[in-house]
Amino acid sequence: MKTLQRTLALSAVALLVVAACSSGARPTPITAGDAITAVLAQDPKFAGLGPLDPNLIGQSGWYEVQPAADGGYAVRVWIGWGDCPAGCIDHHEWMYTVSSSGAVTLLGELGDPLPDVATGLRGRALAGPTCPVVQNPPDPACADRPVAGAVIVVTNAAGDLVLQITTGADGTFDMPLGPGVYTLTPQPVEGLMGTPEVQTVRLEAGEGVVTVDFSYDTGIR
């Protein structure tokens, strides 16, 4: 009887050990997307970069990712400037590794020194006409009015959402962005008939801040 009880007790302990081991959370394997997200978060200049596209003429910034032997990834980031539609005169690149646990390591950099000039977009959303008859010379009282609360959606060359920004009370917006090609899509505004056209803008390192304005249609004729 005692032998049977001992056997049952040992069996129960063994089952508990197996259950404890099997219930432990195993680390989820990192994906290429995870690795890219982790690397792009390392530097504000990487915001908005898309994957390398050999068919895209003038791509001034990109990344590429390759699997590594340890289950992680190797990620290369490249930023060029200076007449990029013709191939970019200068460039700078970074080499990273991302371990299977998600740890990011910068292996090194090479290339030309980066220009010490911040890049970004700024602009204003205006609505007009505000008077039924346009006069010449223009009447200051009939000037286009600022559009507050207009939402502008910004995507990168890969079509990924980078950010969306809302215009202020004076209709202006300001967004720091790294080098790359961006598509700005203004959203409809209640009370206004026309939505401005989508605009695509290329930002190169050292170019500074580019101004992009949007014109909404009031419908006044």
C-alpha positions in Angstrom: 0.0 0.0 0.0 2.8 2.4 1.0 4.6 1.5 -2.2 1.5 2.4 -4.3 1.0 5.7 -2.5 4.7 6.6 -3.0 4.4 5.7 -6.7 1.3 7.9 -7.1 2.9 10.8 -5.2 6.0 10.6 -7.5 3.8 10.5 -10.6 1.9 13.6 -9.4 5.1 15.5 -8.8 6.3 14.5 -12.3 3.1 15.7 -13.8 3.3 19.1 -12.0 6.9 19.5 -13.2 5.9 18.8 -16.8 2.9 21.1 -16.6 5.0 23.9 -15.2 7.6 23.5 -18.0 4.9 23.4 -20.7 3.0 26.4 -19.3 6.1 28.6 -19.3 5.8 31.3 -22.1 8.2 30.6 -24.9 9.7 33.7 -26.5 7.9 34.6 -29.8 10.3 34.5 -32.7 11.1 38.0 -33.9 10.0 38.9 -37.4 11.6 40.9 -40.1 9.0 43.6 -39.5 9.8 43.7 -35.8 13.5 44.1 -36.7 12.9 46.9 -39.1 10.6 48.7 -36.6 13.3 48.4 -33.9 16.0 49.8 -36.1 14.0 52.7 -37.5 13.2 53.8 -34.0 17.0 54.3 -33.3 17.2 57.6 -35.0 14.6 60.3 -36.0 16.3 60.6 -39.4 15.0 57.2 -40.2 11.4 58.1 -39.8 9.4 57.5 -43.0 12.1 55.4 -44.7 10.7 52.6 -46.9 12.3 49.4 -48.2 14.8 49.5 -51.0 13.0 49.6 -54.4 15.4 49.1 -57.3 12.7 50.3 -59.7 12.2 53.6 -57.9 14.2 56.4 -59.5 15.7 58.9 -57.1 15.1 57.0 -53.8 17.0 59.1 -51.3 16.5 56.8 -48.3 15.8 53.1 -47.7 16.4 50.0 -45.7 17.0 46.4 -46.5 16.8 43.4 -44.1 18.3 39.9 -44.3 17.9 36.9 -41.9 20.9 36.2 -39.7 22.3 32.8 -38.6 21.3 33.3 -35.0 17.6 33.7 -35.8 17.8 37.5 -35.8 18.3 39.9 -38.7 20.8 42.2 -40.3 19.4 45.6 -41.3 21.1 48.1 -43.5 19.9 51.8 -43.6 20.9 54.1 -46.4 20.4 57.9 -46.8 21.6 59.8 -49.8 21.5 63.5 -50.9 22.5 65.8 -53.7 20.6 65.3 -56.9 19.1 62.0 -55.9 16.9 61.7 -59.1 20.3 61.2 -60.8 21.5 58.7 -58.2 22.5 60.8 -55.2 26.0 62.5 -55.1 26.6 61.7 -51.4 25.4 59.0 -49.0 25.7 57.6 -45.5 24.7 54.2 -44.3 24.3 52.2 -41.1 24.6 48.5 -40.4 22.6 47.0 -37.6 22.0 43.6 -36.2 18.8 42.6 -34.3 19.0 39.5 -32.2 16.3 36.9 -31.9 15.2 38.6 -28.6 14.9 42.0 -30.3 18.2 43.6 -29.0 19.5 46.2 -31.5 23.2 46.6 -32.1 24.9 49.2 -34.3 27.8 47.4 -36.1 29.1 50.5 -37.8 28.6 53.5 -40.2 30.3 54.5 -43.4 30.0 57.1 -46.1 29.9 60.9 -46.3 29.3 63.0 -43.2 25.6 63.9 -42.9 24.5 67.5 -43.4 23.8 69.2 -40.1 20.4 70.5 -41.4 17.0 69.2 -40.1 14.5 68.1 -42.7 10.7 68.4 -42.5 7.5 69.8 -43.9 5.5 72.8 -43.0 2.6 74.6 -44.6 -0.8 76.0 -44.3 -4.4 75.0 -45.3 -6.5 77.7 -46.6 -10.1 77.9 -47.9 -11.5 80.1 -50.6 -13.1 81.9 -52.2 -14.6 83.9 -49.4 -16.5 86.4 -51.5 -18.8 85.7 -54.5 -16.9 88.1 -56.7 -13.2 88.3 -57.1 -12.0 91.8 -57.5 -8.8 93.2 -59.1 -6.9 94.4 -57.3 -7.9 91.8 -54.7 -9.9 92.9 -51.7 -8.1 92.0 -48.4 -11.4 91.3 -46.8 -11.9 88.5 -49.4 -8.6 86.7 -48.7 -8.7 83.0 -48.3 -9.3 82.0 -44.7 -7.3 79.5 -42.6 -8.7 76.0 -42.2 -8.3 74.8 -38.6 -8.6 71.1 -37.7 -7.8 69.8 -41.2 -6.2 66.3 -41.0 -3.3 65.5 -43.3 -2.3 61.8 -43.6 1.4 61.2 -44.4 2.6 57.9 -45.9 6.1 56.9 -47.1 7.2 55.5 -50.4 6.1 52.0 -49.3 2.6 53.3 -48.6 3.0 52.8 -44.8 1.4 55.4 -42.5 4.1 57.7 -41.1 1.9 60.1 -39.2 -1.2 62.3 -39.4 -1.2 65.9 -38.4 -4.0 68.4 -37.7 -3.7 72.0 -38.7 -3.8 74.6 -35.9 -6.1 77.5 -35.5 -4.2 79.5 -38.1 -4.3 76.6 -40.5 -0.6 75.9 -40.3 1.2 72.6 -39.7 4.8 71.6 -39.0 6.2 68.1 -39.1 9.9 67.1 -38.7 10.6 64.2 -41.0 13.7 62.3 -42.1 14.8 62.1 -45.8 12.5 60.2 -48.1 9.6 60.4 -50.4 6.2 61.2 -48.7 2.7 61.4 -49.9 0.4 63.9 -48.2 -3.3 63.2 -48.4 -5.6 65.9 -47.0 -8.9 64.7 -45.5 -12.3 66.2 -46.1 -13.3 69.0 -43.8 -17.0 69.4 -42.8 -18.5 72.5 -44.4 -16.1 72.7 -47.3 -16.9 71.3 -50.7 -13.5 70.5 -52.2 -10.7 68.5 -50.8 -7.2 69.5 -52.0 -5.2 67.2 -54.3 -2.8 64.7 -52.9 0.8 65.9 -53.0 4.0 63.9 -53.1 7.2 65.5 -51.7 10.8 64.4 -51.8 13.0 65.3 -48.8 16.8 65.1 -49.1 19.3 65.3 -46.3 20.6 68.9 -46.0 17.6 70.3 -47.9 16.0 71.8 -44.9 12.2 72.3 -44.3 10.0 72.2 -47.4 6.8 74.2 -47.6 3.6 72.5 -48.8 0.2 74.4 -48.9 -3.3 73.0 -49.4 -6.3 74.9 -50.8 -9.8 73.9 -49.8 -12.9 75.0 -51.8 -15.6 76.9 -49.9 -18.1 76.5 -52.8 -18.8 80.2 -52.8 -19.4 81.4 -56.4 
